[in-house]
Amino acid sequence: GAVVSQHPSWVICKSGTSVKIECRSLDFQATTMFWYRQFPKQSLMLMATSNEGSKATYEQGVEKDKFLINHASLTLSTLTVTSAHPEDSSFYICSASPSDRTGVTDTQYFGPGTRLTVL
Amino acid sequence: AQSVSQHNHHVILSEAASLELGCNYSYGGTVNLFWYVQYPGQHLQLLLKYFSGDPLVKGIKGFEAEFIKSKFSFNLRKPSVQWSDTAEYFCAVKGAWGNTPLVFGKGTRLSVIA
């Protein structure tokens, strides 16, 4: 099946620093990837839709200048948390879906997530 | 507004008991429906999905779900749970066309006791 990887799986950083999280589709191309955030014991909340070669689409309430998304290729999207603060500590998960030319999409496959802890 | 409602926050069952987790959705247009499972410390895994056709879909590990369009429901069932089914279960919906994101329910925690 389709595999999505994330790197790193766990990162601890000091307040004020920036952290980059990578999301890769390993065996398929994805023009669109999604970034979710999951707080402890809660559901996944969509943060943004990452589009290859164009700007990301952010959900209401998500600061685009704080959560920078770059979808540089059909297999890689990156999320950079800029000037991280303790309230940014969370579990960040990406997903990707292979799609055919007719627009019918397959299942979304999820990465294993990245746990960010900001001290 | 698009939303998914999972009725049970936490379900506790004994091994061999039958399971049914409720899921209702609100979404305009044709939908694709999913159940994902998240075992402790692990990432989301797809249990089953409904795109079209037979509304009763079978997934991995003996799970099945039934899409009832008139009730906007997609309940998850398993006839006999095992201790290893202890996990968080998420129902999700997306539009059937285009690369749209999933809308998740809040999840149901299942605890299976021996």
Interface residues (C-beta under 8 A of the other chain):
Chain A: T31 T32 F34 K41 Q42 S43 L44 M45 L46 T49 I93 S95 S97 S99 G103 V104 T105 T107 Q108 Y109 F110 G111 P112 G113
Chain B: N32 F34 Y36 Q42 H43 L44 Q45 L46 K49 F90 K94 A96 W97 G98 N99 T100 P101 L102 V103 F104 G105 K106 G107 R109
